[in-house]
């Protein structure tokens, strides 16, 4: 529901999007989860234990979904991120847990899980290995050259291997936060080009700094509950429509690369 109120004068409205930043994060995460679950189900393999490497937005969302039918452990080098996870989800910094899983999902992206760790821990007992591709449809050459997920895929001992690919917005990476900021940016730009709009602001913040530098998960959770867009305009206009336009463009799919 869009919230509107009178602005500085009776001629102007202040309009708040019904969506908060967290809603956009969740929509993007849901698209990635749906693609992942479709791939897992298509293989018709029993998954009793799942290990997700990387706690940040994609890992958190996948853990929530996969705990419905599997015991889930999340591995991360940042112990304070455990506070973002449900109590039913195990958290550890121990990479050896990888070798005990049926399904391993690597969401660490650029500079994340090393190929050497994949070779060591993703053995033949790990039936399914999924890597999130950090590049997207707008990635530049430097980003593409830094991407080593194919080396990780090739070194895995799993019978079933997949790559989670997400795009649709011409973003530099497929990261959930990258895509969230792009939805906000593009949505705001469309609004600003509408007749009668004086100005607008988007719920943009350096969220990663709050979470990884300040290590303040409570502040992070509060900030993402801010309105996605706030608009000053002469007549009512829907900020949510502008956001929805770009959310619908996001496409997530798993490419099966089993060897």
N, C-alpha and C positions, 0 to 999 in steps of 0.2 A: 504494500500500500504506500503510495506516494504521500508525503506530508508537505503541506503548503501553508505558508503564513505570509502576512503582509510584510513588505520590506521597509526600507527607510521612509518611503512615502506610500500613499494609498494607490499610487500608479504602478507599483512594483511588487512582484511576488518573490519570495524565497522558497525554493522547491528542493526537498530532500528526497533522494532516491529511496525506494522501499528496500532495495538491496544494500546490504553492508558489504564491506570488503571480504569478510569471511564467506559470504554467500558465493562470491565469484571464485574464491579459492576452492570451495567445496564442489562447485559445478565442474571445474576443470579436473579436480581429483576424481569425481564420479566418472567422468569420461575415461580416464586412465584405468580406473578400477573395472569398469565394464569391459574394456578391451582385454584386460588381464584375465578376468574370470571367464570370458568367452573362450580364450585360448586354453586355459586350464581344463575347462569342461570338455572341450573338443578332443582332448587327448584321452579322456576316460581313464585316468589314473587316480588311484586313491592317494590323497594327500593328508597325512596325519600330522606332519610337523612341517611348518614353514619358517624359514629364516629370511628376514628382510634386512639388507645391509643399507643403512642410511635412514635416519629418523625424520628428516625434514619433510616438507609437506606431502610429497608423493608417498613416502614410506609410512607416514602416520595414517594416511587415508587407506592405503592397502592393508595395513595391520588391522584396522577397524573392520574391514570387509571380510578378510580371510579368517579372522578369529571365530566367525560364525560356523565354520566346519573344520577348523584346523587349530592345533596348538601353535601359537605364533611367538617367535622370538625376534626382537629387533636388535641389531648390532650397530653401535655408533661410538666414535671416539669422544663425543661430547656428553658426559654423564648427566649434565643438567637437563638435557632434552627428555630424559625419562619422565619428567613431570608432565609432558604433553601427551603421554600415552595412557590408555585405559589400564586399570589395575589387573585386568585379565591377561595383559600382554607382558611377556618377559622382556627384560632389557639387560644387555651385557655389552662389554667391550671385547669379549673373547671371540676371535675369529674361528677358533676350532669348532664352534657350534655349527658352522656351515656344513661340515662333513656329516652331521647327524640328521640333516633335514631331507625331506622328500622333495620339497620345492624351495629353491633359493632365488630371491629377487634382488638384483643389484640396482639400487637407485642413486648411487653415489656420483655418477656423471663424470665430468672433467676432473682429472686428478684424484679420483676416488679409489675404489678397490683396485689394487695392482694386479697386473696379469700374473705375477708370481704367486700371489695369494689365491687366485683362481686355480692355477695349476696345482697348488698344494692342497686346497680344501674342497674344491668342487670335484669330488671323485665320482667313480661309477655308481656309488650308492645314492648319489643325488640324482633323482630321476628327471627333474625338471629344473632348468636354469634359464631365468629371464633377466635380460639387461635392459634398463631404460636408456635409449639413445638420447644423449644430451643435446645433439644438434637438431635443427628444425629447418623449415623451408626458407628461413632468412639468414641462416648461418653464413658467416664470411669464411674465407679460406683459412685464416689463422685458427678459427674455432674448429673447423673441420680437421685440420692437421693435428690438433691436440687430442682429437677423439680416438681412443684406443679400444673401443668396445668390441671390434671385430677380433682383436687379439685375445680379449677375454673369452669371447665365444669359442674361438678355436682351441683354447687351452682347457676348456671345461671338459670333464669326463662324462657329463650327462648325456643320456640318449636323446632327450627332447630339449631343444634350445630355441629361444625366441628373443626378438628385439621389440621392445615397446616404443613405438614411434608416435609422436604427437605434433601436429602442425595446424595450419589453417589461417594463421595471422601474420605470417612472414616475420616471426620473431627470431632473434639471434640464437636462442636456445629453446629447448622444449620444457624448461623448468616451470613448475606450477606458478612460482612467484613472477617469473619473467612474463608468462602469459597473462597473469592477473593484472600486472601493471600495464600491459599492452591493451587489454580490454578497457581499462580505465582511461588510458591516453586517447585511444581511438574514439571511445564513446564521448569523452569530453570534447574532442575536436569537432565531432558531428554536431553536438549541442551548440557549441560556440558559433557555428556557421548557420544556425537557425535564426530566422527573423525574430526580432524582439528580445533576444538574449543579450543581457548586458555583460555578464561574465559568469564564470563558473570555476569551481575547484573540485579536484578529485582526491579521493582518500589515499594519496600516495605518501609513502614514508619509506625510509630505508629499514624495512622490517628485519632484514638479515642482520643489520648492525645491532638492533635491539636484542635479537635472539642469540647471536653468536659472539658479539663483542661485549655488550652489557650483560649478557647471560641472564636476562630478565624475562622469563617466560610469562609472568603475570602481565607485565606491560605489553608484551606482544599480543596476548590474548585480548586485552582491552582495546588496543589500537585497531585490530582487525574487525572490531564491532562498530567502527565509525561508518557513517553513510558513505557509499561508494562515490556519489556525486552530490554536490550542492550547487544549485543554479539560481542566479538572479535574472528574472525575466519580466517582461511587460504582461505576459499572459501565461496561464498554466501550460506546461510542457512536460512530457514524461521522460525523466532521466533514465528510467528503467528500460524503455524501448531502445534507447541508444546502446545500452549495455547488452541487452538481449541479442541485438543484431550481430554482435561480434562473438558472443558466447556460442551462438548457433553455428558459427564458422569453424569452431574447433573440432578437429578430427583426431581420434586416437585409435590405433590398431596395433596388433601384435603380428609381426612378420615371423613366420615359423622358419627357422634356419637349421632345423635338426640335421645332423650329419650321419 
